[in-house]
Amino acid sequence: MPSTLEAPIVAVTVYPHHARITRRASAALDGETRFAFAGLPWNLDTDSVRVTGSGPAVIAGVDVAVERHPAPADASLRALTEQRKTDQAVIDEVADAVSAETAKVDLLTGLATRSGKSFAKALAAGTAEPPRVAEVTDALGAQLAEALGKRRELGIRLARLRDDLKALDREIEAKQGMSEVDSATVTVELEPEEDGAEIGLELSYMVANASWEPGYDVRVRGEDVSLTWYGRITQHTGEDWPECELALSTARPANTVEVPELEPWFLDRVRPVQPLMARAAYGSAAPAGGGMPEAAGPPAPGAPAMAVRTASVEQGTTAVTYRPGRPVAVPSGAQGHRTTLAQLELTAKLGYITAPAVSRRRSCGRPWSTLRSTRCGRGRHRCSTRRSSSAPRGWTSGRRERNSNSPSAWTTGSGSNGSSRTARRARRRFPASANGKPRTPRRSSTTARAMPS
């Protein structure tokens, strides 16, 4: 059996879609040649496993295997599971005590009922003394009250313990969603050159379900612009990253196998834009220089501003690496864990651009989606005439040009001679009768109202 090493996480490098974990351990060569790094994520990339060491030994081989466990491989999850077993045992014990007190209450209640009937008969027959009856009754009442009080206290304690157990179950369920029962083990086989010597081993591997993306926070106060650049880290690897050396890299390991095709950028000369006056929002005053008004103003005069710890930048050939100025811990299941990368103080010259909004209604207030177009007297555009709900089908609501009941007299134009489209439609719908006169349609009780000119 190989000797299991205690190898904590000492460094983490997060890429856009992966993360490289580094662990270190030390051991003594006391006749042992095989050492194991246990409790690793089962879905680690086996091709990315790298083992280096220092000391009088030679690395002969590295083996990666997945182990199946009946219990969770995560130590914190195992501790929570054991705590749940202990809490469940306490709950069972308190529930048994509640059952015992309930049985005692039932016994005393039944005894009091039966003794009450017996004492009533004895008192009626004159064979029992009232002081003795009172003494027994007081004793039964005291015992019953004590049993009821104890049962009530146990019930309150039982309810509290069950609530705590539900909270623990929710924590275990959340932890199980981020942790795996199975784990991977990396076994290193060494060829020692000196017995009893101290050696050091370093293990690194790649895991998925970890990423980072940049984020920006811009604050504008007049012409002063404060830009904060931070990295948002997300990781669901199943293991917590303690406070260690954290690095955020823009490299994409094992993702690029061919030269990518770059998208062209088109450059043009700067076209100056005439700045316009910024309009203040309704009910509030515009801040000086524009921008979003802030709830908190600048710090009080004389109070020094707090410094922000930023990250150091390492510029490589194909990637950039950011290293925060302090150790950072990222627990498993973190979503958008923020760490500050840089902060810039800039001076800007603000300009404003306005864009007109398209109105859904015309200047006269009528909607654009109507039936027929004609010139409207309310605006310099072509408006629409709509048929009144009370007019016959084929009629339109317009000005009445003639004092006649003939359909040809109802038109939408001025000075109509019966040649409008509405008149032609009315003649087709209401042809002339046998005597040559046009038929007058039956008018409803509510006549069609003309649209105002």
C-alpha positions in Angstrom: 0.0 0.0 0.0 1.4 3.4 -0.9 1.8 6.0 1.8 -0.8 8.8 1.6 0.6 12.3 1.6 -0.9 15.5 3.1 -0.7 17.8 0.1 -2.6 21.1 0.5 -3.3 23.4 -2.4 -0.6 26.1 -2.6 -1.3 27.7 -6.0 -4.2 28.0 -8.5 -4.1 29.4 -12.0 -7.5 30.1 -13.5 -7.9 30.1 -17.3 -11.0 31.2 -19.2 -12.4 27.6 -19.2 -10.1 25.6 -16.9 -7.9 25.8 -13.8 -4.6 24.4 -12.9 -4.2 23.2 -9.3 -0.8 22.8 -7.6 -0.2 20.8 -4.4 3.0 20.3 -2.4 4.0 17.6 0.1 7.1 16.4 1.9 8.0 12.9 3.0 10.8 10.8 4.4 12.4 7.9 2.4 12.2 5.3 5.2 12.0 2.3 3.0 8.8 3.6 1.3 9.0 4.0 -2.5 5.3 4.7 -3.3 3.4 7.8 -2.3 -0.2 8.7 -3.1 -2.0 12.0 -3.5 -5.6 11.1 -2.5 -8.9 12.9 -2.5 -8.5 14.6 -5.8 -11.4 15.5 -8.1 -12.4 12.4 -10.0 -12.9 14.3 -13.3 -9.4 15.8 -13.5 -7.6 15.7 -16.8 -5.3 12.7 -16.6 -3.2 14.0 -19.5 -2.4 17.2 -17.6 -1.0 15.5 -14.4 2.6 16.6 -13.7 4.8 15.5 -10.8 8.1 17.2 -9.9 10.2 16.7 -6.8 13.4 17.6 -5.0 15.7 15.4 -3.0 17.8 12.3 -3.5 15.3 10.2 -5.5 14.2 9.5 -9.1 10.6 9.6 -10.2 10.1 6.2 -11.8 6.4 6.4 -12.6 3.1 8.2 -12.1 -0.3 6.4 -12.1 -3.8 8.0 -11.9 -6.8 6.0 -10.7 -10.4 6.7 -9.8 -11.6 5.3 -6.4 -15.2 4.5 -5.6 -16.2 5.3 -2.0 -19.4 4.5 -0.1 -19.0 7.8 1.8 -18.3 11.2 0.4 -14.6 11.8 -0.5 -14.8 15.4 0.7 -13.6 15.7 4.3 -16.0 18.6 5.1 -18.9 16.7 3.7 -18.0 13.6 5.7 -17.9 15.7 8.8 -21.3 17.1 8.1 -22.6 13.5 7.5 -21.2 12.4 10.8 -22.7 15.4 12.5 -26.1 14.5 11.1 -25.9 11.0 12.4 -25.1 12.4 15.9 -27.9 14.9 15.7 -30.3 12.2 14.5 -29.4 10.0 17.5 -30.1 12.9 19.9 -33.5 13.5 18.2 -34.4 9.8 18.6 -33.5 10.0 22.3 -35.6 13.1 22.9 -38.5 11.5 20.9 -38.3 8.4 23.1 -38.4 10.6 26.2 -41.5 12.4 24.8 -43.1 9.1 24.3 -42.3 8.0 27.8 -43.8 11.2 29.3 -46.9 10.8 27.1 -47.4 7.3 28.4 -46.9 8.6 32.0 -49.5 11.3 31.4 -52.0 8.7 30.0 -51.4 6.5 33.0 -51.9 9.2 35.5 -55.0 10.5 33.7 -56.6 7.0 33.7 -55.6 6.5 37.3 -57.2 9.8 38.3 -60.4 8.9 36.4 -60.7 5.5 38.1 -59.8 6.7 41.5 -62.2 9.6 41.3 -65.1 7.1 40.7 -63.9 4.9 43.6 -63.5 7.8 46.0 -66.9 9.2 45.1 -68.6 5.8 46.0 -66.6 5.5 49.2 -67.5 9.0 50.3 -71.1 8.3 49.5 -71.0 5.1 51.6 -69.0 6.8 54.4 -66.1 4.4 54.2 -63.5 7.1 53.1 -62.2 10.1 54.9 -62.2 13.4 53.0 -58.7 14.4 54.1 -57.3 11.1 52.7 -59.2 11.7 49.4 -57.8 15.2 49.2 -54.2 14.0 49.8 -54.4 11.4 47.1 -56.0 13.8 44.7 -53.2 16.4 45.3 -50.5 13.8 44.8 -52.0 12.7 41.5 -52.5 16.3 40.3 -48.9 17.2 41.2 -47.5 14.2 39.3 -49.7 14.8 36.3 -48.7 18.5 36.2 -45.0 17.6 36.4 -45.4 15.0 33.6 -47.2 17.5 31.4 -44.6 20.2 32.0 -41.7 17.8 31.2 -43.4 16.6 28.1 -44.0 20.2 26.9 -40.3 21.0 27.5 -39.2 17.9 25.6 -41.6 18.8 22.8 -40.1 22.3 22.4 -36.5 20.8 22.4 -37.5 18.2 19.9 -39.0 20.8 17.5 -35.8 22.9 17.8 -33.6 19.9 17.1 -35.6 18.9 14.1 -35.3 22.5 12.7 -31.6 22.3 13.2 -31.5 19.0 11.4 -33.4 20.4 8.4 -30.9 23.2 8.1 -28.1 20.7 8.3 -29.8 18.6 5.6 -30.0 21.7 3.3 -26.3 22.4 3.9 -25.4 18.7 3.1 -27.6 18.8 0.0 -25.9 22.0 -1.3 -22.5 20.5 -0.5 -23.4 17.2 -2.3 -24.3 19.2 -5.4 -20.7 20.6 -5.4 -18.8 17.5 -4.2 -18.5 14.1 -5.6 -18.5 10.8 -3.7 -15.8 9.3 -5.9 -12.3 10.7 -6.1 -9.0 10.3 -8.0 -5.7 9.2 -6.6 -2.3 10.0 -8.1 0.4 7.4 -7.1 4.1 8.3 -7.5 6.7 5.6 -7.5 10.3 6.7 -6.6 13.7 5.1 -6.8 15.5 6.4 -3.7 19.2 7.1 -3.8 19.6 7.6 -0.1 17.6 6.1 2.8 16.1 8.3 5.4 16.4 11.5 3.3 13.7 14.1 3.1 12.1 14.7 -0.3 9.6 17.2 -1.6 6.9 16.5 -4.2 4.8 18.9 -6.3 1.6 17.8 -8.1 -0.3 19.9 -10.7 -3.3 19.0 -12.7 -6.1 20.6 -14.8 -9.8 20.6 -13.8 -12.8 21.8 -15.7 -15.9 23.7 -14.3 -13.7 26.7 -13.4 -13.4 29.9 -15.3 -12.9 33.7 -14.9 -14.1 36.7 -16.9 -13.2 40.4 -16.6 -15.6 43.0 -15.2 -15.5 46.8 -15.1 -16.9 49.4 -12.8 -16.9 53.0 -14.0 -17.8 56.0 -11.8 -18.1 59.5 -13.2 -17.9 62.6 -11.1 -17.8 65.7 -13.2 -14.9 65.2 -15.5 -13.1 62.7 -13.2 -13.6 59.0 -14.2 -12.7 56.2 -11.9 -12.3 52.8 -13.6 -12.0 49.6 -11.5 -11.1 46.4 -13.3 -11.8 43.2 -11.5 -11.9 39.5 -12.3 -15.0 37.3 -11.6 -14.1 33.7 -10.7 -16.5 30.8 -10.9 -15.6 27.3 -9.8 -17.6 24.1 -9.3 -14.7 21.7 -9.1 -15.8 20.0 -6.0 -12.9 21.1 -3.8 -12.4 24.3 -1.9 -9.5 26.5 -2.8 -7.9 27.8 0.4 -6.0 31.1 0.7 -3.2 30.5 -1.7 -1.4 32.1 -4.6 -4.0 32.9 -7.2 -3.3 33.8 -10.8 -5.7 34.7 -13.6 -4.4 34.0 -17.1 -5.8 34.8 -20.5 -4.2 31.7 -22.0 -6.3 28.8 -23.4 -4.3 25.7 -22.8 -5.0 22.7 -25.1 -7.7 24.6 -26.9 -5.8 26.0 -29.9 -4.5 23.5 -32.5 -4.5 25.7 -35.5 -3.9 29.4 -36.3 -7.2 31.2 -35.7 -8.7 33.4 -38.4 -8.7 37.0 -37.2 -11.7 39.3 -37.8 -10.8 42.5 -39.7 -11.0 45.8 -38.0 -12.0 48.8 -40.1 -10.6 52.2 -39.2 -12.0 55.6 -40.2 -11.2 59.2 -39.4 -12.7 60.7 -36.3 -16.0 62.5 -37.1 -16.5 65.2 -34.5 -20.0 65.3 -32.9 -21.5 68.6 -31.8 -22.1 68.3 -28.1 -25.6 68.9 -26.9 -27.0 70.0 -23.6 -27.8 67.0 -21.3 -31.4 67.1 -20.1 -32.0 66.3 -16.4 -34.3 63.5 -15.5 -37.7 64.4 -14.3 -37.8 65.2 -10.7 -34.0 65.3 -10.2 -31.2 67.7 -10.8 -28.5 66.8 -13.4 -25.1 66.1 -11.8 -22.3 68.4 -12.8 -20.7 67.2 -16.0 -23.4 64.6 -16.6 -23.3 60.9 -15.7 -25.2 59.0 -13.2 -25.8 60.8 -9.9 -24.3 58.9 -6.9 -26.0 58.5 -3.6 -22.8 59.1 -1.6 -20.8 62.2 -2.4 -17.0 62.5 -2.2 -15.2 61.9 1.1 -15.1 64.6 3.6 -12.3 67.2 3.1 -9.1 66.2 4.8 -9.9 62.4 5.0 -7.4 60.4 3.0 -8.8 58.0 0.5 -8.3 54.3 1.1 -5.8 52.6 -1.2 -7.0 49.6 -3.2 -4.7 46.5 -3.5 -4.4 45.6 -7.1 -2.8 42.8 -9.0 0.6 42.6 -10.7 0.7 42.0 -14.4 3.0 39.6 -16.2 3.0 40.1 -20.0 3.8 37.0 -21.9 4.2 36.2 -25.6 0.6 35.0 -26.2 -1.1 35.7 -22.8 -1.3 38.0 -19.9 -1.3 36.8 -16.3 -2.7 38.8 -13.3 -1.6 38.0 -9.8 -3.5 39.5 -6.9 -1.4 41.2 -4.2 -2.7 38.8 -1.5 -3.7 35.2 -1.1 -7.3 34.6 -2.2 -9.6 31.8 -1.1 -12.4 30.6 -3.5 -14.8 28.0 -2.1 -16.4 25.4 -4.4 -19.7 26.6 -5.8 -18.5 30.3 -5.9 -20.3 32.2 -8.7 -18.7 35.5 -9.7 -16.1 35.7 -6.9 -14.5 39.1 -7.4 -10.9 40.1 -7.0 -9.6 43.5 -8.0 -7.0 43.6 -10.8 -6.5 47.3 -11.4 -7.9 50.8 -10.7 -7.4 53.8 -13.0 -8.1 57.5 -12.3 -8.8 59.3 -15.6 -9.9 62.7 -16.8 -12.6 62.7 -19.5 -14.2 65.3 -21.7 -17.9 64.3 -21.8 -20.0 64.6 -24.9 -23.7 63.8 -25.5 -25.5 62.2 -28.4 -29.3 62.3 -28.7 -31.4 60.0 -30.9 -35.0 60.8 -31.9 -37.6 58.3 -30.8 -40.2 57.1 -33.3 -43.7 57.9 -32.2 -46.5 55.4 -32.7 -49.1 58.2 -33.2 -49.3 61.0 -35.7 -49.2 64.6 -34.9 -53.0 64.7 -34.9 -53.2 61.9 -32.4 -54.5 59.2 -34.7 -52.7 55.9 -35.0 -50.7 54.9 -38.1 -52.5 51.6 -38.6 -55.9 52.7 -40.2 -57.9 51.7 -43.3 -57.7 54.4 -45.9 -55.4 57.4 -46.5 -56.4 60.9 -47.3 -55.1 64.3 -46.4 -55.8 65.3 -42.8 -56.5 68.8 -41.6 -54.7 68.2 -38.3 -51.2 67.8 -39.6 -49.0 67.9 -42.6 -49.3 64.3 -43.5 -51.8 61.9 -45.0 -54.2 60.7 -42.3 -56.8 57.9 -42.5 -60.5 57.8 -42.4 -62.1 54.9 -40.5 -65.6 53.5 -40.9 -67.9 54.3 -38.0 -69.2 51.4 -36.1 -72.8 52.4 -36.8 -72.4 53.0 -40.6 -73.2 50.3 -43.2 -70.4 48.2 -44.5 -68.8 50.0 -47.5 -69.4 53.5 -46.1 -66.7 55.6 -44.5 -66.9 58.4 -42.0 -66.3 61.6 -43.7 -67.7 65.1 -44.3 -71.2 65.1 -45.8 -70.9 67.2 -48.9 -74.5 67.0 -50.1 -77.8 67.1 -48.3 -78.9 63.8 -49.8 -79.6 60.3 -48.6 -77.9 58.8 -51.6 -74.8 56.7 -50.9 -72.9 58.7 -53.6 -73.3 61.8 -51.5 -71.1 60.3 -48.7 -67.5 60.9 -49.7 -64.2 61.7 -48.0 -63.1 64.5 -50.3 -64.4 68.1 -50.7 -66.6 69.1 -53.6 -67.2 65.5 -54.6 -69.1 64.8 -57.8 -69.7 61.1 -57.0 -66.4 59.9 -58.6 -64.6 59.1 -55.4 -63.6 55.6 -54.5 -66.1 55.6 -51.7 -68.9 56.6 -54.1 -67.9 53.9 -56.6 -67.8 51.3 -53.8 -71.3 52.4 -52.6 -72.8 52.2 -56.2 -71.4 48.7 -56.5 -72.8 47.7 -53.2 -76.2 49.4 -53.7 -77.1 49.3 -57.4 -80.0 51.3 -58.9 -83.5 50.0 -58.5 -86.0 49.2 -61.3 -87.2 52.8 -61.6 -83.6 54.0 -62.0 -83.3 55.7 -58.7 -80.6 54.5 -56.3 -81.7 52.4 -53.5 -81.4 54.1 -50.1 -79.9 51.7 -47.6 -81.7 51.2 -44.4 -80.2 53.5 -41.9 -79.7 52.5 -38.3 -81.0 54.5 -35.4 -77.5 55.9 -34.9 -76.2 57.7 -37.9 -72.6 57.7 -39.0 -70.8 60.7 -37.6 -68.5 62.6 -39.8 -64.8 63.0 -38.9 -64.0 66.5 -38.0 -62.0 68.4 -40.7 
